[in-house]
Amino acid sequence: MPQPTYDTAAVWSLRITTKILGHTTGIVKVRSTDEGENDDEASKGVIHKTLLCCYSRYYRAALQGAFAEASSRSIVLDLDPVSCNTLIGWLYSGKLPTGGRREQFFALYIFADKIDMLALRRAIMTRVVGNKSDGLALPSFEKAALALNSLPQTSPLYRWLLDTYIHHWLPEYEAPEDFLPNGFLVDW
């Protein structure tokens, strides 16, 4: 029986996810990777191939196209174990973990940007902007620098970081020049 195809979803949808889970059986093994991580620390799991392709144009091209990955039954995700588990959980539930600091989602946002997963980027931005548990606490410069060095200036997370630092940074805080990229400081 031929597998149904789905357009890349711009938002997570229970209807689409349920339809995919009910009509497809192809799965792909996933493994996290992180510098300094050994195999015992890696997060491992399985994802329905069609579900991953539905939410990511990159994986749609890689897993359904003429690339070597299309015949592979496993992929390595450029994510730390926590972010990998968050991605898998979000794909199946549409939910991100509650609590914690905004910056815990920066690495996952960068990954979602690389693999063109618009629905996940939107979910993360909704969580980052609406996260009240941080109060007005600024994201750490080190975590912000990771995002700022990896994202285009047109990225919503980049713009949010810029707006947040413009409106909430005070001179008594640590000096941003030591951490933040020069291009960001010029925009600031």
TALIN-V547459 format. One record per residue. N is the residue number from 1. RES is the residue in one small letter. SS is DSSP state (H for helix, E for strand, - for the rest). Layout:
n: (N/N)
res: (RES/RES)
ss: (SS/SS)
//
This chain:
n: (1/2/3/4/5/6/7/8/9/10/11/12/13/14/15/16/17/18/19/20/21/22/23/24/25/26/27/28/29/30/31/32/33/34/35/36/37/38/39/40/41/42/43/44/45/46/47/48/49/50/51/52/53/54/55/56/57/58/59/60/61/62/63/64/65/66/67/68/69/70/71/72/73/74/75/76/77/78/79/80/81/82/83/84/85/86/87/88/89/90/91/92/93/94/95/96/97/98/99/100/101/102/103/104/105/106/107/108/109/110/111/112/113/114/115/116/117/118/119/120/121/122/123/124/125/126/127/128/129/130/131/132/133/134/135/136/137/138/139/140/141/142/143/144/145/146/147/148/149/150/151/152/153/154/155/156/157/158/159/160/161/162/163/164/165/166/167/168/169/170/171/172/173/174/175/176/177/178/179/180/181/182/183/184/185/186/187/188)
res: (m/p/q/p/t/y/d/t/a/a/v/w/s/l/r/i/t/t/k/i/l/g/h/t/t/g/i/v/k/v/r/s/t/d/e/g/e/n/d/d/e/a/s/k/g/v/i/h/k/t/l/l/c/c/y/s/r/y/y/r/a/a/l/q/g/a/f/a/e/a/s/s/r/s/i/v/l/d/l/d/p/v/s/c/n/t/l/i/g/w/l/y/s/g/k/l/p/t/g/g/r/r/e/q/f/f/a/l/y/i/f/a/d/k/i/d/m/l/a/l/r/r/a/i/m/t/r/v/v/g/n/k/s/d/g/l/a/l/p/s/f/e/k/a/a/l/a/l/n/s/l/p/q/t/s/p/l/y/r/w/l/l/d/t/y/i/h/h/w/l/p/e/y/e/a/p/e/d/f/l/p/n/g/f/l/v/d/w)
ss: (-/-/-/-/-/-/-/-/-/-/-/-/-/H/H/H/H/H/H/H/H/H/H/-/-/-/E/E/E/E/E/E/-/-/-/-/-/-/-/-/-/-/-/E/E/E/E/E/H/H/H/H/H/H/H/-/H/H/H/H/H/H/H/H/-/-/-/H/H/H/H/-/-/E/E/E/E/-/-/-/H/H/H/H/H/H/H/H/H/H/H/H/H/-/-/-/-/-/-/-/-/H/H/H/H/H/H/H/H/H/H/H/H/H/-/-/-/H/H/H/H/H/H/H/H/H/H/H/H/H/-/-/-/-/-/-/-/-/-/-/H/H/H/H/H/H/H/H/H/H/-/-/-/-/-/H/H/H/H/H/H/H/H/H/H/H/H/H/-/-/-/-/-/-/-/H/H/H/-/-/-/H/H/H/H/H/H/-)
//
